[in-house]
Amino acid sequence: MKKSLEIILIVLGIIGIVAVYSYAEAAMGPVEPLGRASFVKLLNPDFYPDHPHSQLLEKYAADRGSACALVVHYAGTSNYRSYQDGNVYIIELGFVSSAGPETEIDWGQALQYAIFGVPDGIWKFRINGVDYDNFDDAWAVVMEQAKEHGQQGPIPMVWHGSARAGNPILNPGCGFPLYYYVCWKQYGRFAAYYYAVSGLIFPYFNSPFKNFELKNYKVLQSAYTSGRLDYTKLSESEIEGINASLSDPSIFTSVYMNILSKKQNGQKAIYFTE
C-alpha cells in the first residue's frame, strides 16, 4: 500500500511539474492553448461574426483581456478569413491534408503523432484564402495579424472540435491535430501532451452548449451532413425558427443569453466562409 501511494505521489508530482512548466511557457509564448471549442455544429457555416460558437470564443478571449483569439481547423472548402466579432479579432487557421477530410479516426496515425509528433511537410496551411506550404510562413501571418489588432501577450487558442460523425466524446473533432501540432512546435512534447488532455476537458467546464450538443449530437450530425443546418440556404421562416430555439432559456443557461441574442445572417456567413 505504501509503495502504491509513493508511485501515485510521484506520478502526481510529475504531472504537477509538467503543468507548471506548460503554464509558464505559455505565459511567455505566443499562444495560450485553451482547448476544444465545440462538440458538434449548432449551425452551418460557423465561425463568422455573431455565430454562437464565435461569440463564445469572443467571451473566452475577452475574459482574459485579449484583443485576439485563434481557432484552428481541419481545412475544408472555407477560406478561413479572419474577422472582428465584438471587441475581439478572431484569426482562423486551417491545415490541408493530402488525405482529404476524414470522419473516422486513424488510431494508428494518432498514436504515431502522439509519440513522435506531427511530421513537418505533410500539410499545407490556409489563412485568409491563401495556402502556405509550411507552418512557419502561415504562423508569421497569424502573428502579424495579431500585432496589427493590438494583441499583447499570448493569444487564446482553441480547436474547432466539431465531429461530423461518431461519438464526439471519443472523436476530438475538427482541428485537433493542428492544435496539438502548434503546442508541440511552440512548447515541446510534454507541454503538447498536457495541453491535449486539458484541452479535451476544457469544454466540459466552460461551454454553455455542451449539454445540448452532447445530448443531440446524432440529430445535429445528421442535420449537418444532409444540409438541414445550412442556414445560408434555408427559408426566412426556418432561420427564424433557428434563432428562436437559440434564444430559448430552457435550452441554454440564461447567463449566456447575451451570447445568443444576435440573429443569424446567411449572407454574412457566406462572405466569411467562401
Secondary structure, DSSP 8 states (H G I E B T S, - for coil): -HHHHHHHHHHHHHHHHHHHHHHHHHHHSSEEEEEE--SS-SSBS-SSTT-HHHHHHHHHHHHTT-SEEEEEEE--S-----EEETTEEEEEEEEEETT---SS--HHHHHHHHHH---TTSEEEEETTEEESSHHHHHHHHHHHHHHTT--S-EEEEE----SSS-TTT---TTHHHHHHHHHHHH-HHHHHHHHHHHHHHHHHH-TTHHHHHHTHHHHHHHHHTTTTBTTSS-HHHHHHHHHHHT-TTTS-GGGTTTT-S---HHHHHHHH-
